[in-house]
Amino acid sequence: MKEEKSKNSIQFFENRKIRTVWDDEEQEWYFSVVDVVAVLTDSADPKQYIKKMRTRDPELNSRWGTICTLTAMTATDGKRYRTSAANLEGVFRIIQSIPSPKAEPLKLWLAQVGSERIEETIDPEQAIDRALETYLKKGYDENWVRQRLLSIRIRNELTAEWKQRGMEKSREFAILTDEITKAWAGMSTRQYKKLKGLKKENLRDNMTDLELVLTMLAEASTTDISKVEQPETFEENMDVARQGGEVAGVARQALEQRTERPVITSQNAQDFRQLISDVVEDVAALPERSDGEKESE
């Protein structure tokens, strides 16, 4: 983690502080492990608790250097010290090793999420239904939500085309997407998110109707051009991505000339919500098990 690109922050869980750092390079929040353990266990000595926890869980201990990274964070004395920090995935792995009543709701939530993902693999329509329900719960307009779901389908068609052309899912997809965004919006994806004041949030979830429509036009155009040109190399796919983005870029410029207003704005859907607190809110919505159910397990 490049410290000069990180920003310190404080998250709260049950009115207790959890130090966090945002890493611009990795686009990840990192949480102080000792703070998370202190909150979930009420331990008077969370550092000692972590040592014992690692002893109890050899697998966790063997992966500790991968899960955690030493990150400078401000301590109670106002000075900055390097402390073990983990991203959200790492925090969830650590939580699995905490036999505490406070950790149980989070474990139940993780189990439910895993079960839902398996169900969605068997029946993809469930994923669409859950996405619709989630967006509506967050207060999005229903018409916007249906448009957003359409954008997901168009995006999936594009990524399927990229796979057909031999592109790798993570790094190459990100670079190609960035090329499309620069071609139609005139800025990189990271610059776009910065304009809207976003960090980990999904950029498309914070787009206006017009921004979303132009994103769909850019990606649908890229898919169609790719099917015609059938690019074979990464460089050729980059050129196709640029062409697809330019189609939407021309539309954006034409609209801006007509309306004399910028299409791309700093508007976003909502302020960043605390990641850990969000999970707890989801857990609170789960149906409680009866004592009889607990005994039968």
C-alpha positions in Angstrom: 0.0 0.0 0.0 1.4 3.4 -1.0 0.9 5.5 2.1 1.1 8.8 0.3 -2.0 7.8 -1.7 -4.0 6.8 1.4 -6.5 8.8 3.4 -7.3 8.1 7.1 -10.8 8.0 8.4 -12.9 6.7 11.3 -15.8 4.3 11.0 -18.1 3.7 13.9 -19.7 0.4 15.1 -22.0 0.6 18.1 -20.5 4.0 18.8 -17.0 2.6 19.0 -14.2 3.7 16.7 -12.7 1.6 13.9 -9.7 3.2 12.2 -9.8 2.9 8.4 -7.6 4.0 5.5 -8.6 4.4 1.9 -6.0 3.2 -0.6 -6.4 5.1 -3.9 -4.0 2.7 -5.7 -6.0 -0.5 -4.8 -9.4 1.3 -4.5 -10.0 -0.5 -1.2 -10.8 0.5 2.4 -8.5 -1.0 5.0 -9.7 -1.6 8.6 -7.6 -1.7 11.7 -7.7 -5.4 12.7 -7.1 -4.6 16.4 -10.0 -2.2 16.4 -12.4 -4.7 14.7 -11.4 -7.4 17.2 -11.8 -5.0 20.2 -15.3 -4.1 19.1 -16.5 -7.7 18.4 -14.9 -9.3 21.5 -14.9 -6.5 24.1 -11.5 -7.8 25.0 -9.4 -5.7 27.4 -6.3 -6.7 25.4 -7.3 -7.2 21.7 -3.6 -7.7 20.7 -3.3 -10.6 23.0 -6.7 -11.9 21.7 -5.4 -11.8 18.2 -2.3 -13.9 19.2 -4.5 -16.5 20.7 -6.9 -16.5 17.8 -4.0 -17.1 15.4 -2.9 -20.0 17.6 -6.4 -21.5 17.5 -6.6 -21.1 13.7 -3.5 -22.4 12.0 -4.9 -21.7 8.5 -5.6 -18.1 9.4 -2.1 -17.8 10.9 -0.5 -19.2 7.8 -2.3 -16.6 5.6 -1.9 -13.7 8.0 0.7 -12.0 5.9 -1.6 -12.1 2.9 -4.8 -11.1 4.7 -3.2 -8.2 6.6 -0.8 -5.4 5.7 1.0 -3.0 8.0 -0.5 0.4 7.6 0.2 3.7 9.3 -2.8 4.8 11.5 -3.2 7.4 14.2 -3.3 6.0 17.7 -5.0 7.4 20.8 -1.8 9.4 21.7 -2.1 11.3 18.4 0.9 9.6 16.8 1.0 7.4 13.8 2.1 3.8 14.1 2.1 0.9 11.7 -0.7 -1.5 12.6 -2.2 -4.6 10.9 -5.0 -3.7 8.6 -7.2 -5.8 6.3 -9.7 -5.0 3.5 -13.3 -6.1 3.9 -12.7 -9.6 2.6 -9.9 -10.0 5.0 -12.0 -8.7 7.9 -14.7 -11.2 7.1 -12.1 -14.0 7.2 -10.9 -12.9 10.6 -14.5 -12.7 11.9 -14.9 -16.4 11.1 -12.3 -17.1 13.7 -13.9 -15.0 16.5 -16.2 -17.1 18.8 -18.1 -14.1 20.1 -21.8 -13.5 20.2 -21.2 -10.2 18.4 -19.6 -12.0 15.6 -22.4 -14.5 15.1 -24.8 -12.2 13.2 -22.0 -11.4 10.8 -21.3 -15.1 10.3 -25.0 -15.7 9.7 -25.1 -12.9 7.1 -22.0 -14.3 5.3 -23.7 -17.8 5.2 -26.9 -16.3 3.8 -25.0 -14.4 1.1 -23.1 -17.6 0.1 -26.4 -19.5 -0.1 -28.0 -16.7 -2.2 -25.1 -16.8 -4.6 -25.4 -20.5 -5.1 -29.2 -20.1 -5.7 -28.5 -17.3 -8.3 -26.1 -19.6 -10.1 -28.8 -22.2 -10.4 -31.5 -19.6 -11.2 -30.1 -16.3 -12.5 -33.5 -14.6 -12.4 -33.2 -14.6 -8.6 -30.2 -12.3 -9.0 -32.2 -9.8 -11.0 -35.1 -9.9 -8.5 -32.7 -9.3 -5.6 -30.9 -6.5 -7.4 -34.3 -4.8 -8.1 -35.4 -5.2 -4.4 -32.0 -3.9 -3.2 -32.0 -0.7 -5.3 -35.6 0.1 -4.4 -34.8 -0.3 -0.7 -32.0 2.2 -1.1 -34.5 4.7 -2.4 -33.8 4.7 -6.1 -36.6 5.6 -8.6 -38.1 2.4 -10.1 -37.7 3.7 -13.7 -34.0 4.4 -13.0 -33.6 0.9 -11.5 -35.0 -0.8 -14.6 -32.6 1.2 -16.7 -29.7 0.2 -14.4 -30.7 -3.5 -14.7 -30.7 -3.0 -18.5 -27.2 -1.5 -18.2 -26.0 -4.6 -16.4 -27.3 -6.8 -19.2 -25.5 -4.7 -21.8 -22.3 -4.8 -19.7 -22.6 -8.6 -19.5 -22.9 -8.8 -23.3 -19.8 -6.8 -23.7 -17.7 -8.8 -21.2 -18.9 -12.0 -22.9 -17.6 -10.6 -26.2 -14.3 -9.7 -24.6 -14.0 -13.3 -23.2 -14.7 -14.5 -26.7 -11.8 -12.4 -27.9 -9.5 -13.9 -25.3 -9.4 -11.0 -22.9 -8.5 -11.7 -19.2 -11.3 -10.8 -16.8 -9.7 -8.5 -14.2 -6.9 -6.3 -15.4 -7.7 -6.2 -19.1 -11.4 -5.7 -18.6 -10.5 -2.7 -16.3 -8.2 -1.2 -18.9 -10.7 -1.6 -21.8 -13.5 -0.1 -19.7 -11.3 2.8 -18.9 -10.6 3.3 -22.6 -14.4 3.4 -23.3 -15.0 5.9 -20.5 -12.2 8.2 -21.6 -13.5 8.1 -25.2 -17.1 9.1 -24.3 -16.7 11.0 -21.0 -13.4 12.7 -21.6 -11.9 11.3 -18.4 -10.8 8.1 -16.8 -13.0 6.0 -14.6 -11.0 7.1 -11.6 -11.3 10.8 -12.5 -15.0 10.3 -13.0 -15.4 8.8 -9.6 -13.4 11.6 -8.1 -15.7 14.2 -9.7 -18.6 12.5 -8.0 -16.8 12.2 -4.6 -16.9 8.4 -4.8 -14.4 5.8 -3.4 -15.5 2.2 -3.2 -19.1 2.9 -4.4 -20.1 1.8 -7.9 -19.8 4.6 -10.4 -22.9 3.5 -12.4 -25.0 3.5 -9.2 -24.3 7.2 -9.0 -25.0 8.2 -12.6 -27.9 10.3 -13.8 -30.3 8.9 -16.4 -28.3 10.5 -19.2 -24.9 9.3 -17.9 -26.3 5.8 -17.7 -27.8 5.9 -21.2 -24.5 7.1 -22.7 -22.6 4.5 -20.8 -24.9 1.8 -22.3 -24.6 3.3 -25.8 -20.8 3.3 -25.5 -20.7 -0.4 -24.3 -23.3 -1.6 -26.8 -21.5 0.1 -29.6 -18.2 -1.5 -28.5 -19.9 -4.9 -28.5 -21.3 -4.5 -32.0 -18.1 -3.1 -33.5 -16.1 -6.0 -31.9 -18.4 -8.5 -33.5 -17.8 -7.0 -36.9 -14.1 -6.4 -36.6 -13.3 -9.5 -34.5 -10.1 -8.1 -32.8 -7.5 -10.7 -31.9 -4.9 -8.8 -29.9 -5.3 -6.6 -26.8 -4.2 -3.5 -28.8 -6.9 -4.3 -31.4 -9.5 -4.6 -28.6 -8.3 -1.3 -27.2 -8.9 0.3 -30.6 -12.4 -1.1 -30.7 -13.2 0.1 -27.1 -12.1 3.5 -28.2 -14.3 3.5 -31.2 -17.3 2.3 -29.2 -16.7 5.0 -26.6 -16.4 7.7 -29.3 -19.9 6.8 -30.6 -21.4 7.9 -27.2 -18.9 10.8 -27.0 -20.2 12.3 -30.2 -23.8 12.0 -28.8 -22.7 13.6 -25.6 -21.1 16.6 -27.3 -24.1 17.0 -29.6 -26.5 17.1 -26.7 -24.3 19.5 -24.7 -24.2 21.8 -27.7 -28.0 21.7 -28.0 -28.7 22.2 -24.3 -25.7 24.3 -23.4 -25.4 22.1 -20.2 -22.8 19.4 -19.3 -24.1 15.9 -19.3 -21.5 14.7 -16.8 -22.1 16.1 -13.4 -20.8 15.7 -9.8 -24.2 14.4 -8.7 -24.2 11.1 -6.9 -26.9 8.9 -5.4 -25.9 9.1 -1.8 -23.0 9.7 0.6 -20.6 6.9 1.4 -22.1 4.6 4.0 -20.0 2.8 6.6 -19.2 -0.6 5.3 -19.3 -2.5 8.6 -22.4 -0.7 9.7 -24.2 -1.6 6.4 -23.5 -5.3 7.1 -25.0 -5.0 10.6 -28.1 -3.3 9.2 -28.5 -6.2 6.7 -28.1 -8.7 9.6 -30.8 -6.9 11.6 -33.3 -7.6 8.8 -32.7 -11.3 8.9 -35.5 -13.4 10.6 -34.6 -14.6 14.1 -34.3 -18.3 14.7 -36.4 -19.7 17.5 -34.8 -21.4 20.5 -36.0 -24.7 19.1 -34.1 -24.2 15.9 -30.9 -23.4 17.9 -31.2 -26.6 19.9 -31.7 -28.8 16.9 -28.5 -27.6 15.3 
